[in-house]
Amino acid sequence: MSTRGPHDGHDPFAEARMEFLLTMRRRGIQDIRVLRALELVPREVFVEPEQEAHAYEDQALPIECGQTISQPYVVAAMTEALLLEPNHKVLEIGTGSGYQAAVLSHLTHEVVTVERYRTLAETAERRFAELGLDNITVIVGDGTLGAPDHAPFDRIIVTAAAPEIPQRLLEQLREGGIMVVPVGPVTGVQSLLRIRKRPKGEGIEQETLMQVRFVPLVAGKASAL
Ligand code: SAH
């Protein structure tokens, strides 16, 4: 039995998780389904063991391969911005710890997530299995190419900073679909965009939701790890 996460009827993180949900509400997350999904995912499972005590603080934390698990408020806001329905097929670029994908998995029936580091992808996959999340497919590869074998997607979420709107991903978005992506200088602050693909090839609509700071979206699969 795992010693990390809810077990034995005693959940050492229960109080912190409750506080965390209140913080998310206070910060403006209103969609009750999103709050419920956050409640269902034990974030302590997705952080490094030495960071467990900080799992429910509203901050990004370092993970393996020099990457980060995103700040929970940003995860929540991006999830809310997707306007997910239970029948949606969702593509995430940048699996990282797997936390965002786990949150998505409670809100929709199919999640495909792409990560360029094999180590991260395998760790995330193990976590999904431990938590019984069986609707997530993890792909090791270059997310700038999307996941053409699984396309089209109703929703796409990019959790790494793109220098511009990723056209290959837009092509894999269904008409009427939504993509949430941080766009801007990869070493600075990016604008979190919500993009809607209009039907009949009539282009896109875009709105800026907030300013964010993500690790860069790097083309190509990581060679070493
Ligand atoms: N969503 C993650 C946080 C992502 S951090 C979570 O919930 O923990 C951004 C991740 O994007 C990193 O793991 C990084 O390796 C990955 N990444 C960057 N460029 C990529 C690319 N081209 N394809 C796939 N993954 C990429």
Residues whose N, C-alpha, C, O or C-beta is under 5 A from the ligand:
A	BS01	SAH	Q67 T68 I69 S70 I93 G94 T95 G96 S97 G98 Y99 Q100 V114 E115 R116 Y117 G141 D142 G143 T144 T159 A160 V215 P216 L217 V218 A219 G220
